[in-house]
Amino acid sequence: MGRYDTLRLIESLDPETEYWRIHRLHALHEFPWDVTRALEPALYRTYAVGTIGELLDRTGEFRTRTQRRYDDKALPTAPCGHGHASSARCRRGAG
């Protein structure tokens, strides 16, 4: 994929009806590093809550399945449905 292929695709889309696709393309193709960095405070904030941190420690979830915990946290922050991966738009694949 060439440097400007994503831009040309975005420019070909109708912003009135395909705004979610435009948002997703822009975020994931132009700013993947930034999207990942934005996830990190959300991930660490979860473990700062005492009861959640204690539960994850007691069950070993954070020690033994760290990538799974990261991936599960990343789902709702993905560029889809204003960050709600469980939204109807995302479930339909429109995000």
Protein Blocks (a to p, Z undefined) as FASTA:
>chain_A
ZZklmmmmmmmpcfklmmmmmmmmmmmmmmmmmmmmmmmmmmmmmmmpmklmmmmmmnom
mmmmmmmmmmmmmmmmpceehhiakbmklmnopZZ
